[in-house]
Amino acid sequence: MKNIERKLHQIDAADQTVGRLATKIANLLRGKHKPEFVPHLDLGDIVSVKNISQLKFTGKKLDQKQYHHFSGYLGGLKSKKMSDIFAKNPGDILYRAVREMLPPTKLRVAQLKRLIIK
């Protein structure tokens, strides 16, 4: 499988919810839409996402959802609201969602490099 054909998928994120969009992107990055899909090979395509600032959030996620980061030290748990992250960098919300939908293997880094967020 030396000659892997990678197509470029361009997705418009305007008025789409984050979770459903992230699911589509994760499947394209893994290559699950291809008939020759096998879990241990990286056969996915390249995904380019535009209009990221027009994402739609359902419910009260922007106000209530928190992202946590733990440094490993006592008292090292840091939290940020989704609205703060979205205001600073809207693409980071989608990137985090797609990252968590991909399996935590060595292939995840290479798959995430093929995600282009504009």
Phi, psi and omega in degrees: 000051182282326183259090180267125177273120178248119177269158176259118177256124178253123185241136176262120186271003183296129178059032173246145179282152188295313185295315181292322177293318179296325178295316177300314182296317181297320179293322178291321180293325179282332182091023182289346179276354182264146180291337181268020182296131169224140188295335186268000178244149180264093184249012188287172182256178178266136182237127177244127183243131178237170183057044185291335181284353180256023177298152180251137178243133179265152178068212182253031185301318183300326181271327191257330185289137181239143172252131184249148175220128182245125183281340182105347179264162177298132181072017185263019178272120180242140182233145175226144176283151179297324181295324179293317180293319181294324179291322182282312182211097183298331181291337181294327179297312180293320180300315180296320180295316180294319181301318181285342179273346176273149181292144184281065179244182179292341181283341186299321181297315180292324180291321180289337177292339179271005176264120181247116180249120182256000000 
